[in-house]
């Protein structure tokens, strides 16, 4: 069974498409995920929506303090791919970096 991973990317931003292609390429060569794209940012605004599935991880281009706190409370690993200052304890993946 493929682990469900939540991708939070507002797809109307041009820089999101190459990032999503990179994630897709990674999953083809590594463990495949059952990815769900939240392109409305519901998980950021509604912690109950975040509880709607048992996510194995979250990759977010639009990370907020509320999302960080909710993932921390729920024990959901979160990777931030945003270009703003990082959140303490949250792994960061930026353009040109590789996840390990």
Phi and psi in degrees as a GROMACS rama.xvg file:
@    title "Ramachandran Plot"
@    xaxis  label "Phi"
@    yaxis  label "Psi"
@TYPE xy
-80.9748  132.743  UNK-2
-68.7945  136.119  UNK-3
-77.0068  126.114  UNK-4
-123.854  131.613  UNK-5
-93.7166  126.867  UNK-6
-109.798  118.97  UNK-7
-106.668  99.6862  UNK-8
-140.038  123.2  UNK-9
-80.3325  102.359  UNK-10
-69.5351  -9.52341  UNK-11
-75.51  -11.112  UNK-12
-83.8236  128.525  UNK-13
-58.5577  -34.76  UNK-14
-72.5289  -10.4135  UNK-15
-74.6719  -34.419  UNK-16
-59.2026  -48.5944  UNK-17
-64.7431  -33.6916  UNK-18
-65.1668  -43.7322  UNK-19
-66.2869  -36.0727  UNK-20
-63.4418  -40.323  UNK-21
-63.644  -40.6215  UNK-22
-64.4171  -42.529  UNK-23
-61.9082  -42.3893  UNK-24
-62.952  -42.4467  UNK-25
-59.6363  -44.9448  UNK-26
-68.7567  -26.5536  UNK-27
-70.2364  -30.7988  UNK-28
-99.4375  -7.77204  UNK-29
-127.759  -157.286  UNK-30
-63.9044  129.23  UNK-31
-78.2678  144.373  UNK-32
-111.203  156.869  UNK-33
-93.7568  90.7984  UNK-34
-85.8002  139.762  UNK-35
-123.083  125.134  UNK-36
-93.6371  117.273  UNK-37
-98.6801  90.7018  UNK-38
-95.6005  12.0711  UNK-39
-112.69  -5.01018  UNK-40
70.1918  28.5683  UNK-41
-62.3923  -37.9549  UNK-42
-64.6492  -25.8611  UNK-43
-72.5741  -38.4851  UNK-44
-92.5365  -25.7047  UNK-45
-127.182  98.9474  UNK-46
-62.4275  -25.9881  UNK-47
-69.7066  -32.7398  UNK-48
-65.0192  -37.3817  UNK-49
-62.0244  -28.5894  UNK-50
-79.3829  -3.89724  UNK-51
-64.89  -21.6101  UNK-52
-140.011  164.55  UNK-53
-93.6154  80.5955  UNK-54
-65.734  139.466  UNK-55
-90.2135  -12.234  UNK-56
-178.49  162.723  UNK-57
-132.47  132.948  UNK-58
-117.303  121.826  UNK-59
-127.87  130.63  UNK-60
-89.9436  -15.8512  UNK-61
-126.241  62.1005  UNK-62
-78.6309  135.303  UNK-63
-123.967  160.416  UNK-64
-56.6935  -37.1947  UNK-65
-64.7148  -40.7937  UNK-66
-64.4595  -43.6626  UNK-67
-58.2353  -47.6691  UNK-68
-65.552  -42.5829  UNK-69
-66.2314  -41.114  UNK-70
-64.3985  -39.9147  UNK-71
-62.1733  -46.2365  UNK-72
-61.5239  -38.5206  UNK-73
-87.0099  -6.97175  UNK-74
72.9563  29.1263  UNK-75
-96.8918  121.748  UNK-76
-61.3478  137.79  UNK-77
-128.472  131.508  UNK-78
-117.157  127.882  UNK-79
-97.14  123.381  UNK-80
-115.482  31.7814  UNK-81
-89.1992  162.89  UNK-82
-101.696  13.0349  UNK-83
-95.5774  169.939  UNK-84
-52.208  141.562  UNK-85
-75.4717  161.303  UNK-86
-95.4  135.377  UNK-87
-56.3669  131.095  UNK-88
82.9976  0.698336  UNK-89
-107.707  119.226  UNK-90
-58.8037  146.304  UNK-91
-119.442  134.316  UNK-92
-124.283  122.726  UNK-93
-123.675  168.786  UNK-94
-52.9884  131.987  UNK-95
87.522  -6.59867  UNK-96
-102.271  153.71  UNK-97
-111.003  142.777  UNK-98
-83.0604  144.784  UNK-99
